[in-house]
Amino acid sequence: MFRRAFWFTTGAAAGVWATNKVHQKLRKLQPDSLAAQAADKAVETGHRLRQFALDVRSGMADREEQLHEALGLSTPDGARELPAPRRAVLEGHHRTTRTTGPNGLTGPTGKEDH
């Protein structure tokens, strides 16, 4: 007698549990729920992309500082100042232009580039 009652109760509990699981899955597959899940995923992806961009910028700044130190472009107080020849080139004092000749591109001297 007790054996039958035990198995009946176990079967009933398993049926209730399975019914609840099926209903949960069905609620997750409703259009409103799918839209909310997609929105949550989009927000989460946006946060991850933003964090990635911040990490990239931080790494770029660190690497730029390393390169400035390696090239001797940093002053002792941490400010960056370019040496005079490099500054002149960057300011445009020694600009060279390319022109188009009868046979294609030519250099600043008028001779064709090879």
C-alpha positions as CSV (number, residue, x, y, z in Angstrom):
1,M,0.0,0.0,0.0
2,F,2.7,2.5,0.9
3,R,4.7,1.6,-2.2
4,R,1.8,2.5,-4.4
5,A,1.2,5.8,-2.6
6,F,4.9,6.7,-2.9
7,W,5.0,6.0,-6.6
8,F,1.7,7.9,-7.2
9,T,3.1,10.9,-5.3
10,T,6.4,10.8,-7.2
11,G,4.5,10.6,-10.6
12,A,2.3,13.5,-9.7
13,A,5.2,15.6,-8.6
14,A,7.1,14.8,-11.8
15,G,4.0,15.7,-13.8
16,V,3.6,19.1,-12.1
17,W,7.4,19.8,-12.5
18,A,7.3,18.9,-16.2
19,T,4.1,21.0,-16.8
20,N,5.7,24.1,-15.1
21,K,8.9,23.7,-17.2
22,V,6.9,23.5,-20.5
23,H,4.9,26.6,-19.5
24,Q,8.1,28.5,-18.7
25,K,9.5,27.6,-22.2
26,L,6.3,28.6,-23.9
27,R,6.3,32.0,-22.1
28,K,9.9,32.6,-23.2
29,L,8.9,31.9,-26.8
30,Q,6.1,34.5,-26.9
31,P,6.8,37.5,-29.2
32,D,6.9,40.0,-26.3
33,S,9.4,37.9,-24.4
34,L,11.6,37.4,-27.5
35,A,11.6,41.2,-28.2
36,A,12.7,41.8,-24.6
37,Q,15.4,39.2,-24.8
38,A,16.7,40.7,-28.1
39,A,16.7,44.2,-26.5
40,D,18.6,42.9,-23.5
41,K,21.2,41.2,-25.7
42,A,21.6,44.4,-27.8
43,V,22.2,46.5,-24.6
44,E,24.7,44.0,-23.3
45,T,26.5,43.9,-26.7
46,G,26.6,47.7,-26.6
47,H,28.2,47.7,-23.2
48,R,30.8,45.1,-24.3
49,L,31.6,47.2,-27.4
50,R,32.0,50.3,-25.3
51,Q,34.3,48.6,-22.9
52,F,36.3,47.2,-25.8
53,A,36.7,50.7,-27.3
54,L,37.8,52.0,-23.9
55,D,40.4,49.2,-23.6
56,V,41.7,49.9,-27.1
57,R,42.0,53.6,-26.4
58,S,43.9,52.9,-23.2
59,G,46.2,50.5,-24.9
60,M,46.8,53.0,-27.7
61,A,47.7,55.7,-25.2
62,D,50.1,53.4,-23.4
63,R,51.8,52.3,-26.6
64,E,52.0,55.8,-27.9
65,E,53.7,56.8,-24.6
66,Q,56.1,53.9,-25.0
67,L,57.0,55.0,-28.6
68,H,57.5,58.6,-27.5
69,E,59.9,57.5,-24.8
70,A,61.7,55.1,-27.2
71,L,62.1,57.9,-29.8
72,G,63.1,60.5,-27.3
73,L,60.0,62.7,-28.0
74,S,59.0,63.2,-24.4
75,T,60.4,65.8,-22.0
76,P,61.2,65.0,-18.4
77,D,58.0,66.6,-17.2
78,G,56.0,64.2,-19.4
79,A,55.0,66.8,-22.0
80,R,55.6,65.8,-25.6
81,E,57.7,68.1,-27.7
82,L,59.0,67.3,-31.2
83,P,62.6,68.2,-32.1
84,A,63.0,71.1,-34.5
85,P,63.6,69.1,-37.7
86,R,60.6,66.9,-37.1
87,R,58.5,69.9,-36.1
88,A,59.4,71.8,-39.3
89,V,58.3,68.8,-41.4
90,L,55.0,68.4,-39.6
91,E,54.3,72.1,-39.8
92,G,54.6,72.0,-43.6
93,H,57.9,73.9,-44.2
94,H,59.3,71.2,-46.4
95,R,56.1,70.2,-48.3
96,T,56.6,68.3,-51.6
97,T,53.9,67.9,-54.1
98,R,53.4,65.5,-56.9
99,T,52.2,66.6,-60.3
100,T,50.8,64.8,-63.3
101,G,53.0,64.9,-66.4
102,P,52.3,63.6,-69.9
103,N,53.4,60.1,-68.9
104,G,51.7,59.9,-65.4
105,L,52.8,61.0,-61.9
106,T,56.0,63.0,-61.6
107,G,57.9,63.9,-58.4
108,P,58.8,67.3,-57.1
109,T,61.7,67.6,-59.6
110,G,59.5,67.0,-62.6
111,K,61.1,63.6,-63.3
112,E,58.9,60.6,-63.5
113,D,58.8,58.3,-60.5
114,H,59.9,54.7,-61.2
